[in-house]
Amino acid sequence: MGEPAEEGDLARVRADAEFRRQLLTESLERLLAALNRARITAGEPKPTQQLREGVDLALELADRLQR
């Protein structure tokens, strides 16, 4: 998966609507890919844990973007 957003990215997101859409699009695409991988490998504990971590990171990013 991609790297978490850094503080510089978050500052740019607040000022640049196009960059915000791009960052959110890329994040959602990574999340959807992870969901598809988890669906394919259902029942395996490691992908499920990684998916939970990815969702937690997505929620953290969304929270930071709203500040």
N, CA, C and O atoms as a Maestro MAE file, in Angstrom:
{
 s_m_m2io_version
 :::
 2.0.0
}

f_m_ct {
 s_m_title
 :::
 protein
 m_atom[268] {
  # First column is atom index #
  i_m_mmod_type
  r_m_x_coord
  r_m_y_coord
  r_m_z_coord
  i_m_residue_number
  s_m_chain_name
  s_m_pdb_residue_name
  s_m_pdb_atom_name
  i_m_atomic_number
  :::
  1 25 0.831 -1.177 0.000 1 A "MET " " N  " 7
  2 3 0.000 0.000 0.000 1 A "MET " " CA " 6
  3 2 0.874 1.238 0.000 1 A "MET " " C  " 6
  4 15 2.075 1.169 0.265 1 A "MET " " O  " 8
  5 25 0.255 2.379 -0.302 2 A "GLY " " N  " 7
  6 3 0.988 3.623 -0.349 2 A "GLY " " CA " 6
  7 2 1.322 4.132 1.037 2 A "GLY " " C  " 6
  8 15 0.854 3.613 2.051 2 A "GLY " " O  " 8
  9 25 2.131 5.145 1.046 3 A "GLU " " N  " 7
  10 3 2.546 5.757 2.302 3 A "GLU " " CA " 6
  11 2 1.405 6.611 2.857 3 A "GLU " " C  " 6
  12 15 0.609 7.160 2.095 3 A "GLU " " O  " 8
  13 25 1.329 6.720 4.184 4 A "PRO " " N  " 7
  14 3 0.331 7.614 4.776 4 A "PRO " " CA " 6
  15 2 0.609 9.053 4.379 4 A "PRO " " C  " 6
  16 15 1.743 9.414 4.062 4 A "PRO " " O  " 8
  17 25 -0.417 9.858 4.399 5 A "ALA " " N  " 7
  18 3 -0.248 11.274 4.068 5 A "ALA " " CA " 6
  19 2 0.633 11.934 5.120 5 A "ALA " " C  " 6
  20 15 0.531 11.638 6.311 5 A "ALA " " O  " 8
  21 25 1.489 12.819 4.668 6 A "GLU " " N  " 7
  22 3 2.361 13.538 5.578 6 A "GLU " " CA " 6
  23 2 1.776 14.915 5.858 6 A "GLU " " C  " 6
  24 15 0.862 15.366 5.168 6 A "GLU " " O  " 8
  25 25 2.314 15.576 6.878 7 A "GLU " " N  " 7
  26 3 1.786 16.883 7.268 7 A "GLU " " CA " 6
  27 2 1.816 17.885 6.113 7 A "GLU " " C  " 6
  28 15 0.893 18.687 5.972 7 A "GLU " " O  " 8
  29 25 2.862 17.850 5.287 8 A "GLY " " N  " 7
  30 3 2.934 18.757 4.142 8 A "GLY " " CA " 6
  31 2 1.804 18.519 3.164 8 A "GLY " " C  " 6
  32 15 1.234 19.461 2.613 8 A "GLY " " O  " 8
  33 25 1.480 17.235 2.951 9 A "ASP " " N  " 7
  34 3 0.353 16.897 2.078 9 A "ASP " " CA " 6
  35 2 -0.945 17.426 2.663 9 A "ASP " " C  " 6
  36 15 -1.796 17.945 1.941 9 A "ASP " " O  " 8
  37 25 -1.092 17.291 3.975 10 A "LEU " " N  " 7
  38 3 -2.330 17.734 4.615 10 A "LEU " " CA " 6
  39 2 -2.498 19.236 4.514 10 A "LEU " " C  " 6
  40 15 -3.612 19.722 4.322 10 A "LEU " " O  " 8
  41 25 -1.411 19.977 4.640 11 A "ALA " " N  " 7
  42 3 -1.499 21.428 4.488 11 A "ALA " " CA " 6
  43 2 -1.893 21.781 3.059 11 A "ALA " " C  " 6
  44 15 -2.706 22.678 2.840 11 A "ALA " " O  " 8
  45 25 -1.321 21.081 2.092 12 A "ARG " " N  " 7
  46 3 -1.654 21.339 0.687 12 A "ARG " " CA " 6
  47 2 -3.105 20.975 0.397 12 A "ARG " " C  " 6
  48 15 -3.779 21.666 -0.367 12 A "ARG " " O  " 8
  49 25 -3.587 19.894 1.002 13 A "VAL " " N  " 7
  50 3 -4.968 19.451 0.799 13 A "VAL " " CA " 6
  51 2 -5.947 20.535 1.220 13 A "VAL " " C  " 6
  52 15 -6.967 20.759 0.568 13 A "VAL " " O  " 8
  53 25 -5.626 21.198 2.308 14 A "ARG " " N  " 7
  54 3 -6.532 22.235 2.817 14 A "ARG " " CA " 6
  55 2 -6.631 23.426 1.868 14 A "ARG " " C  " 6
  56 15 -7.648 24.119 1.831 14 A "ARG " " O  " 8
  57 25 -5.550 23.660 1.092 15 A "ALA " " N  " 7
  58 3 -5.523 24.827 0.221 15 A "ALA " " CA " 6
  59 2 -5.814 24.504 -1.243 15 A "ALA " " C  " 6
  60 15 -6.143 25.405 -2.015 15 A "ALA " " O  " 8
  61 25 -5.701 23.237 -1.637 16 A "ASP " " N  " 7
  62 3 -5.776 22.860 -3.049 16 A "ASP " " CA " 6
  63 2 -6.838 21.768 -3.241 16 A "ASP " " C  " 6
  64 15 -6.600 20.592 -2.965 16 A "ASP " " O  " 8
  65 25 -8.004 22.185 -3.718 17 A "ALA " " N  " 7
  66 3 -9.127 21.250 -3.870 17 A "ALA " " CA " 6
  67 2 -8.813 20.116 -4.850 17 A "ALA " " C  " 6
  68 15 -9.222 18.976 -4.630 17 A "ALA " " O  " 8
  69 25 -8.092 20.423 -5.925 18 A "GLU " " N  " 7
  70 3 -7.746 19.387 -6.909 18 A "GLU " " CA " 6
  71 2 -6.817 18.347 -6.294 18 A "GLU " " C  " 6
  72 15 -6.987 17.151 -6.531 18 A "GLU " " O  " 8
  73 25 -5.841 18.785 -5.511 19 A "PHE " " N  " 7
  74 3 -4.934 17.848 -4.842 19 A "PHE " " CA " 6
  75 2 -5.706 17.007 -3.835 19 A "PHE " " C  " 6
  76 15 -5.442 15.813 -3.691 19 A "PHE " " O  " 8
  77 25 -6.671 17.630 -3.129 20 A "ARG " " N  " 7
  78 3 -7.494 16.902 -2.160 20 A "ARG " " CA " 6
  79 2 -8.255 15.775 -2.862 20 A "ARG " " C  " 6
  80 15 -8.298 14.650 -2.365 20 A "ARG " " O  " 8
  81 25 -8.855 16.079 -4.021 21 A "ARG " " N  " 7
  82 3 -9.580 15.041 -4.775 21 A "ARG " " CA " 6
  83 2 -8.632 13.932 -5.219 21 A "ARG " " C  " 6
  84 15 -8.974 12.752 -5.148 21 A "ARG " " O  " 8
  85 25 -7.442 14.313 -5.676 22 A "GLN " " N  " 7
  86 3 -6.462 13.329 -6.127 22 A "GLN " " CA " 6
  87 2 -6.034 12.418 -4.975 22 A "GLN " " C  " 6
  88 15 -5.981 11.199 -5.139 22 A "GLN " " O  " 8
  89 25 -5.731 12.996 -3.817 23 A "LEU " " N  " 7
  90 3 -5.303 12.210 -2.660 23 A "LEU " " CA " 6
  91 2 -6.414 11.281 -2.186 23 A "LEU " " C  " 6
  92 15 -6.168 10.116 -1.876 23 A "LEU " " O  " 8
  93 25 -7.625 11.797 -2.133 24 A "LEU " " N  " 7
  94 3 -8.751 10.957 -1.713 24 A "LEU " " CA " 6
  95 2 -9.014 9.841 -2.715 24 A "LEU " " C  " 6
  96 15 -9.295 8.710 -2.319 24 A "LEU " " O  " 8
  97 25 -8.927 10.144 -4.004 25 A "THR " " N  " 7
  98 3 -9.136 9.126 -5.039 25 A "THR " " CA " 6
  99 2 -8.111 8.015 -4.907 25 A "THR " " C  " 6
  100 15 -8.459 6.834 -4.939 25 A "THR " " O  " 8
  101 25 -6.841 8.393 -4.759 26 A "GLU " " N  " 7
  102 3 -5.791 7.379 -4.621 26 A "GLU " " CA " 6
  103 2 -5.993 6.551 -3.363 26 A "GLU " " C  " 6
  104 15 -5.805 5.335 -3.386 26 A "GLU " " O  " 8
  105 25 -6.372 7.194 -2.269 27 A "SER " " N  " 7
  106 3 -6.600 6.469 -1.014 27 A "SER " " CA " 6
  107 2 -7.765 5.495 -1.142 27 A "SER " " C  " 6
  108 15 -7.688 4.361 -0.670 27 A "SER " " O  " 8
  109 25 -8.834 5.937 -1.775 28 A "LEU " " N  " 7
  110 3 -9.991 5.054 -1.952 28 A "LEU " " CA " 6
  111 2 -9.678 3.893 -2.891 28 A "LEU " " C  " 6
  112 15 -10.156 2.779 -2.678 28 A "LEU " " O  " 8
  113 25 -8.883 4.145 -3.921 29 A "GLU " " N  " 7
  114 3 -8.495 3.057 -4.818 29 A "GLU " " CA " 6
  115 2 -7.673 2.008 -4.078 29 A "GLU " " C  " 6
  116 15 -7.856 0.810 -4.293 29 A "GLU " " O  " 8
  117 25 -6.760 2.456 -3.201 30 A "ARG " " N  " 7
  118 3 -5.971 1.502 -2.414 30 A "ARG " " CA " 6
  119 2 -6.863 0.727 -1.453 30 A "ARG " " C  " 6
  120 15 -6.673 -0.473 -1.255 30 A "ARG " " O  " 8
  121 25 -7.836 1.409 -0.857 31 A "LEU " " N  " 7
  122 3 -8.754 0.746 0.059 31 A "LEU " " CA " 6
  123 2 -9.606 -0.289 -0.674 31 A "LEU " " C  " 6
  124 15 -9.804 -1.396 -0.172 31 A "LEU " " O  " 8
  125 25 -10.110 0.062 -1.857 32 A "LEU " " N  " 7
  126 3 -10.897 -0.893 -2.643 32 A "LEU " " CA " 6
  127 2 -10.060 -2.097 -3.055 32 A "LEU " " C  " 6
  128 15 -10.549 -3.227 -3.034 32 A "LEU " " O  " 8
  129 25 -8.821 -1.870 -3.423 33 A "ALA " " N  " 7
  130 3 -7.938 -2.982 -3.779 33 A "ALA " " CA " 6
  131 2 -7.732 -3.899 -2.579 33 A "ALA " " C  " 6
  132 15 -7.728 -5.121 -2.721 33 A "ALA " " O  " 8
  133 25 -7.565 -3.315 -1.411 34 A "ALA " " N  " 7
  134 3 -7.387 -4.119 -0.198 34 A "ALA " " CA " 6
  135 2 -8.657 -4.908 0.115 34 A "ALA " " C  " 6
  136 15 -8.587 -6.068 0.521 34 A "ALA " " O  " 8
  137 25 -9.808 -4.283 -0.071 35 A "LEU " " N  " 7
  138 3 -11.071 -4.989 0.159 35 A "LEU " " CA " 6
  139 2 -11.213 -6.176 -0.792 35 A "LEU " " C  " 6
  140 15 -11.640 -7.256 -0.384 35 A "LEU " " O  " 8
  141 25 -10.858 -5.975 -2.047 36 A "ASN " " N  " 7
  142 3 -10.933 -7.074 -3.015 36 A "ASN " " CA " 6
  143 2 -9.974 -8.199 -2.660 36 A "ASN " " C  " 6
  144 15 -10.329 -9.373 -2.762 36 A "ASN " " O  " 8
  145 25 -8.757 -7.847 -2.242 37 A "ARG " " N  " 7
  146 3 -7.802 -8.886 -1.832 37 A "ARG " " CA " 6
  147 2 -8.330 -9.644 -0.624 37 A "ARG " " C  " 6
  148 15 -8.215 -10.868 -0.557 37 A "ARG " " O  " 8
  149 25 -8.907 -8.923 0.327 38 A "ALA " " N  " 7
  150 3 -9.445 -9.575 1.526 38 A "ALA " " CA " 6
  151 2 -10.616 -10.489 1.172 38 A "ALA " " C  " 6
  152 15 -10.773 -11.567 1.746 38 A "ALA " " O  " 8
  153 25 -11.426 -10.049 0.229 39 A "ARG " " N  " 7
  154 3 -12.561 -10.881 -0.186 39 A "ARG " " CA " 6
  155 2 -12.074 -12.177 -0.805 39 A "ARG " " C  " 6
  156 15 -12.636 -13.242 -0.553 39 A "ARG " " O  " 8
  157 25 -11.031 -12.086 -1.614 40 A "ILE " " N  " 7
  158 3 -10.479 -13.260 -2.289 40 A "ILE " " CA " 6
  159 2 -9.841 -14.218 -1.285 40 A "ILE " " C  " 6
  160 15 -9.953 -15.436 -1.421 40 A "ILE " " O  " 8
  161 25 -9.177 -13.662 -0.282 41 A "THR " " N  " 7
  162 3 -8.463 -14.490 0.689 41 A "THR " " CA " 6
  163 2 -9.224 -14.589 2.007 41 A "THR " " C  " 6
  164 15 -8.609 -14.724 3.065 41 A "THR " " O  " 8
  165 25 -10.536 -14.523 1.957 42 A "ALA " " N  " 7
  166 3 -11.353 -14.558 3.169 42 A "ALA " " CA " 6
  167 2 -10.990 -15.766 4.017 42 A "ALA " " C  " 6
  168 15 -10.741 -16.856 3.503 42 A "ALA " " O  " 8
  169 25 -10.965 -15.552 5.311 43 A "GLY " " N  " 7
  170 3 -10.655 -16.624 6.234 43 A "GLY " " CA " 6
  171 2 -9.202 -16.627 6.667 43 A "GLY " " C  " 6
  172 15 -8.851 -17.301 7.636 43 A "GLY " " O  " 8
  173 25 -8.356 -15.895 5.975 44 A "GLU " " N  " 7
  174 3 -6.959 -15.802 6.380 44 A "GLU " " CA " 6
  175 2 -6.817 -14.610 7.317 44 A "GLU " " C  " 6
  176 15 -7.176 -13.495 6.937 44 A "GLU " " O  " 8
  177 25 -6.305 -14.808 8.528 45 A "PRO " " N  " 7
  178 3 -6.278 -13.721 9.516 45 A "PRO " " CA " 6
  179 2 -5.385 -12.542 9.143 45 A "PRO " " C  " 6
  180 15 -5.736 -11.407 9.463 45 A "PRO " " O  " 8
  181 25 -4.257 -12.753 8.486 46 A "LYS " " N  " 7
  182 3 -3.332 -11.653 8.202 46 A "LYS " " CA " 6
  183 2 -3.956 -10.600 7.279 46 A "LYS " " C  " 6
  184 15 -3.907 -9.416 7.613 46 A "LYS " " O  " 8
  185 25 -4.538 -10.974 6.135 47 A "PRO " " N  " 7
  186 3 -5.164 -9.936 5.293 47 A "PRO " " CA " 6
  187 2 -6.285 -9.191 6.010 47 A "PRO " " C  " 6
  188 15 -6.468 -7.992 5.801 47 A "PRO " " O  " 8
  189 25 -7.031 -9.892 6.847 48 A "THR " " N  " 7
  190 3 -8.113 -9.237 7.574 48 A "THR " " CA " 6
  191 2 -7.550 -8.186 8.517 48 A "THR " " C  " 6
  192 15 -8.086 -7.081 8.605 48 A "THR " " O  " 8
  193 25 -6.481 -8.515 9.219 49 A "GLN " " N  " 7
  194 3 -5.847 -7.551 10.123 49 A "GLN " " CA " 6
  195 2 -5.287 -6.372 9.341 49 A "GLN " " C  " 6
  196 15 -5.415 -5.228 9.777 49 A "GLN " " O  " 8
  197 25 -4.671 -6.632 8.195 50 A "GLN " " N  " 7
  198 3 -4.138 -5.549 7.378 50 A "GLN " " CA " 6
  199 2 -5.253 -4.649 6.872 50 A "GLN " " C  " 6
  200 15 -5.086 -3.432 6.802 50 A "GLN " " O  " 8
  201 25 -6.375 -5.232 6.524 51 A "LEU " " N  " 7
  202 3 -7.518 -4.446 6.069 51 A "LEU " " CA " 6
  203 2 -8.011 -3.533 7.189 51 A "LEU " " C  " 6
  204 15 -8.305 -2.360 6.956 51 A "LEU " " O  " 8
  205 25 -8.100 -4.071 8.402 52 A "ARG " " N  " 7
  206 3 -8.518 -3.245 9.536 52 A "ARG " " CA " 6
  207 2 -7.562 -2.078 9.741 52 A "ARG " " C  " 6
  208 15 -7.989 -0.953 10.000 52 A "ARG " " O  " 8
  209 25 -6.273 -2.351 9.623 53 A "GLU " " N  " 7
  210 3 -5.285 -1.285 9.767 53 A "GLU " " CA " 6
  211 2 -5.461 -0.242 8.663 53 A "GLU " " C  " 6
  212 15 -5.340 0.957 8.915 53 A "GLU " " O  " 8
  213 25 -5.743 -0.693 7.451 54 A "GLY " " N  " 7
  214 3 -5.964 0.229 6.342 54 A "GLY " " CA " 6
  215 2 -7.180 1.106 6.555 54 A "GLY " " C  " 6
  216 15 -7.155 2.299 6.253 54 A "GLY " " O  " 8
  217 25 -8.242 0.517 7.073 55 A "VAL " " N  " 7
  218 3 -9.451 1.289 7.363 55 A "VAL " " CA " 6
  219 2 -9.163 2.304 8.458 55 A "VAL " " C  " 6
  220 15 -9.607 3.449 8.378 55 A "VAL " " O  " 8
  221 25 -8.417 1.887 9.489 56 A "ASP " " N  " 7
  222 3 -8.055 2.824 10.548 56 A "ASP " " CA " 6
  223 2 -7.261 4.000 9.994 56 A "ASP " " C  " 6
  224 15 -7.498 5.146 10.377 56 A "ASP " " O  " 8
  225 25 -6.317 3.721 9.091 57 A "LEU " " N  " 7
  226 3 -5.530 4.796 8.480 57 A "LEU " " CA " 6
  227 2 -6.407 5.709 7.626 57 A "LEU " " C  " 6
  228 15 -6.228 6.927 7.632 57 A "LEU " " O  " 8
  229 25 -7.357 5.123 6.889 58 A "ALA " " N  " 7
  230 3 -8.258 5.925 6.063 58 A "ALA " " CA " 6
  231 2 -9.104 6.851 6.941 58 A "ALA " " C  " 6
  232 15 -9.333 8.008 6.589 58 A "ALA " " O  " 8
  233 25 -9.564 6.336 8.082 59 A "LEU " " N  " 7
  234 3 -10.358 7.167 8.985 59 A "LEU " " CA " 6
  235 2 -9.508 8.271 9.600 59 A "LEU " " C  " 6
  236 15 -9.978 9.394 9.783 59 A "LEU " " O  " 8
  237 25 -8.266 7.953 9.916 60 A "GLU " " N  " 7
  238 3 -7.363 8.975 10.466 60 A "GLU " " CA " 6
  239 2 -7.123 10.073 9.433 60 A "GLU " " C  " 6
  240 15 -7.138 11.258 9.768 60 A "GLU " " O  " 8
  241 25 -6.902 9.684 8.185 61 A "LEU " " N  " 7
  242 3 -6.692 10.669 7.129 61 A "LEU " " CA " 6
  243 2 -7.924 11.555 6.962 61 A "LEU " " C  " 6
  244 15 -7.811 12.777 6.871 61 A "LEU " " O  " 8
  245 25 -9.095 10.934 6.922 62 A "ALA " " N  " 7
  246 3 -10.333 11.703 6.775 62 A "ALA " " CA " 6
  247 2 -10.495 12.691 7.920 62 A "ALA " " C  " 6
  248 15 -10.918 13.828 7.708 62 A "ALA " " O  " 8
  249 25 -10.159 12.260 9.137 63 A "ASP " " N  " 7
  250 3 -10.246 13.139 10.296 63 A "ASP " " CA " 6
  251 2 -9.293 14.316 10.169 63 A "ASP " " C  " 6
  252 15 -9.662 15.453 10.466 63 A "ASP " " O  " 8
  253 25 -8.064 14.047 9.727 64 A "ARG " " N  " 7
  254 3 -7.084 15.124 9.569 64 A "ARG " " CA " 6
  255 2 -7.511 16.103 8.476 64 A "ARG " " C  " 6
  256 15 -7.304 17.310 8.608 64 A "ARG " " O  " 8
  257 25 -8.093 15.599 7.421 65 A "LEU " " N  " 7
  258 3 -8.511 16.472 6.318 65 A "LEU " " CA " 6
  259 2 -9.639 17.401 6.735 65 A "LEU " " C  " 6
  260 15 -9.787 18.488 6.177 65 A "LEU " " O  " 8
  261 25 -10.429 16.984 7.705 66 A "GLN " " N  " 7
  262 3 -11.570 17.795 8.123 66 A "GLN " " CA " 6
  263 2 -11.185 18.864 9.146 66 A "GLN " " C  " 6
  264 15 -11.989 19.748 9.443 66 A "GLN " " O  " 8
  265 25 -9.978 18.796 9.681 67 A "ARG " " N  " 7
  266 3 -9.545 19.799 10.682 67 A "ARG " " CA " 6
  267 2 -9.252 21.120 10.024 67 A "ARG " " C  " 6
  268 15 -8.879 22.078 10.701 67 A "ARG " " O  " 8
  :::
 }
 m_bond[267] {
  # First column is bond index #
  i_m_from
  i_m_to
  i_m_order
  :::
  1 1 2 1
  2 2 3 1
  3 3 4 2
  4 3 5 1
  5 5 6 1
  6 6 7 1
  7 7 8 2
  8 7 9 1
  9 9 10 1
  10 10 11 1
  11 11 12 2
  12 11 13 1
  13 13 14 1
  14 14 15 1
  15 15 16 2
  16 15 17 1
  17 17 18 1
  18 18 19 1
  19 19 20 2
  20 19 21 1
  21 21 22 1
  22 22 23 1
  23 23 24 2
  24 23 25 1
  25 25 26 1
  26 26 27 1
  27 27 28 2
  28 27 29 1
  29 29 30 1
  30 30 31 1
  31 31 32 2
  32 31 33 1
  33 33 34 1
  34 34 35 1
  35 35 36 2
  36 35 37 1
  37 37 38 1
  38 38 39 1
  39 39 40 2
  40 39 41 1
  41 41 42 1
  42 42 43 1
  43 43 44 2
  44 43 45 1
  45 45 46 1
  46 46 47 1
  47 47 48 2
  48 47 49 1
  49 49 50 1
  50 50 51 1
  51 51 52 2
  52 51 53 1
  53 53 54 1
  54 54 55 1
  55 55 56 2
  56 55 57 1
  57 57 58 1
  58 58 59 1
  59 59 60 2
  60 59 61 1
  61 61 62 1
  62 62 63 1
  63 63 64 2
  64 63 65 1
  65 65 66 1
  66 66 67 1
  67 67 68 2
  68 67 69 1
  69 69 70 1
  70 70 71 1
  71 71 72 2
  72 71 73 1
  73 73 74 1
  74 74 75 1
  75 75 76 2
  76 75 77 1
  77 77 78 1
  78 78 79 1
  79 79 80 2
  80 79 81 1
  81 81 82 1
  82 82 83 1
  83 83 84 2
  84 83 85 1
  85 85 86 1
  86 86 87 1
  87 87 88 2
  88 87 89 1
  89 89 90 1
  90 90 91 1
  91 91 92 2
  92 91 93 1
  93 93 94 1
  94 94 95 1
  95 95 96 2
  96 95 97 1
  97 97 98 1
  98 98 99 1
  99 99 100 2
  100 99 101 1
  101 101 102 1
  102 102 103 1
  103 103 104 2
  104 103 105 1
  105 105 106 1
  106 106 107 1
  107 107 108 2
  108 107 109 1
  109 109 110 1
  110 110 111 1
  111 111 112 2
  112 111 113 1
  113 113 114 1
  114 114 115 1
  115 115 116 2
  116 115 117 1
  117 117 118 1
  118 118 119 1
  119 119 120 2
  120 119 121 1
  121 121 122 1
  122 122 123 1
  123 123 124 2
  124 123 125 1
  125 125 126 1
  126 126 127 1
  127 127 128 2
  128 127 129 1
  129 129 130 1
  130 130 131 1
  131 131 132 2
  132 131 133 1
  133 133 134 1
  134 134 135 1
  135 135 136 2
  136 135 137 1
  137 137 138 1
  138 138 139 1
  139 139 140 2
  140 139 141 1
  141 141 142 1
  142 142 143 1
  143 143 144 2
  144 143 145 1
  145 145 146 1
  146 146 147 1
  147 147 148 2
  148 147 149 1
  149 149 150 1
  150 150 151 1
  151 151 152 2
  152 151 153 1
  153 153 154 1
  154 154 155 1
  155 155 156 2
  156 155 157 1
  157 157 158 1
  158 158 159 1
  159 159 160 2
  160 159 161 1
  161 161 162 1
  162 162 163 1
  163 163 164 2
  164 163 165 1
  165 165 166 1
  166 166 167 1
  167 167 168 2
  168 167 169 1
  169 169 170 1
  170 170 171 1
  171 171 172 2
  172 171 173 1
  173 173 174 1
  174 174 175 1
  175 175 176 2
  176 175 177 1
  177 177 178 1
  178 178 179 1
  179 179 180 2
  180 179 181 1
  181 181 182 1
  182 182 183 1
  183 183 184 2
  184 183 185 1
  185 185 186 1
  186 186 187 1
  187 187 188 2
  188 187 189 1
  189 189 190 1
  190 190 191 1
  191 191 192 2
  192 191 193 1
  193 193 194 1
  194 194 195 1
  195 195 196 2
  196 195 197 1
  197 197 198 1
  198 198 199 1
  199 199 200 2
  200 199 201 1
  201 201 202 1
  202 202 203 1
  203 203 204 2
  204 203 205 1
  205 205 206 1
  206 206 207 1
  207 207 208 2
  208 207 209 1
  209 209 210 1
  210 210 211 1
  211 211 212 2
  212 211 213 1
  213 213 214 1
  214 214 215 1
  215 215 216 2
  216 215 217 1
  217 217 218 1
  218 218 219 1
  219 219 220 2
  220 219 221 1
  221 221 222 1
  222 222 223 1
  223 223 224 2
  224 223 225 1
  225 225 226 1
  226 226 227 1
  227 227 228 2
  228 227 229 1
  229 229 230 1
  230 230 231 1
  231 231 232 2
  232 231 233 1
  233 233 234 1
  234 234 235 1
  235 235 236 2
  236 235 237 1
  237 237 238 1
  238 238 239 1
  239 239 240 2
  240 239 241 1
  241 241 242 1
  242 242 243 1
  243 243 244 2
  244 243 245 1
  245 245 246 1
  246 246 247 1
  247 247 248 2
  248 247 249 1
  249 249 250 1
  250 250 251 1
  251 251 252 2
  252 251 253 1
  253 253 254 1
  254 254 255 1
  255 255 256 2
  256 255 257 1
  257 257 258 1
  258 258 259 1
  259 259 260 2
  260 259 261 1
  261 261 262 1
  262 262 263 1
  263 263 264 2
  264 263 265 1
  265 265 266 1
  266 266 267 1
  267 267 268 2
  :::
 }
}
